[in-house]
C-alpha cells in the first residue's frame, strides 16, 4: 500500500465528524439546509432586483437544495430517534 493511499484511508477513517450518529448528521444537514435556503432567497431576490435571470435561477436552485437538505436532516434525526428507542 502506498503512503498516499494509507493517508487517504486514515483521514477518512478518523474523520471526527460523528458520521455514525444520525442525529448529529441530521442537525448538520438541517443547518446547512437553512443556510442554503437563506442564501438562495437572497440570491433570487438580488437577481429579481437586478433583472438577472441567471442569478434568479441559481437562487431558486439553492433554495430548493436547502429545502432538500433540511428534509434529509429531519429524516436522519427521526431515524436516529427510532434506532435509539
NULUMPA-165984 format. One line per 2 residues: for each residue x, y, z of C-alpha. Coordinates in steps of 0.5 Angstrom, whole numbers, plus 500, padded with zeros to 3 digits. Layout:
# residues N
X:Y:Z ~ ...
# end
This chain:
# residues 85
500:500:500 ~ 503:507:498
504:512:503 ~ 499:517:500
493:511:500 ~ 495:510:507
494:517:509 ~ 487:518:505
484:512:509 ~ 487:514:515
484:521:514 ~ 477:518:512
477:513:518 ~ 479:518:523
474:524:521 ~ 471:526:528
465:529:524 ~ 460:524:528
458:521:522 ~ 456:515:525
451:519:529 ~ 445:520:525
442:525:530 ~ 449:530:529
449:529:522 ~ 441:531:522
443:537:526 ~ 449:539:521
444:538:515 ~ 439:542:518
443:548:519 ~ 446:547:512
440:547:509 ~ 437:553:513
444:557:511 ~ 443:555:503
435:557:504 ~ 437:564:506
443:565:501 ~ 438:562:496
433:567:498 ~ 438:573:498
441:571:491 ~ 434:570:488
432:577:490 ~ 438:580:488
437:577:481 ~ 430:580:481
432:587:483 ~ 438:587:478
434:584:473 ~ 439:578:472
435:571:470 ~ 441:567:471
442:570:479 ~ 435:569:480
435:562:477 ~ 441:560:481
438:563:488 ~ 432:559:487
436:552:486 ~ 440:554:492
433:555:496 ~ 431:548:493
437:545:495 ~ 437:548:502
430:545:503 ~ 432:538:501
438:538:506 ~ 433:541:511
429:535:510 ~ 434:530:510
436:533:517 ~ 429:531:519
429:524:517 ~ 436:523:520
434:525:526 ~ 428:521:526
432:515:524 ~ 437:516:530
431:517:535 ~ 428:511:532
434:507:533 ~ 435:509:540
429:507:542
# end
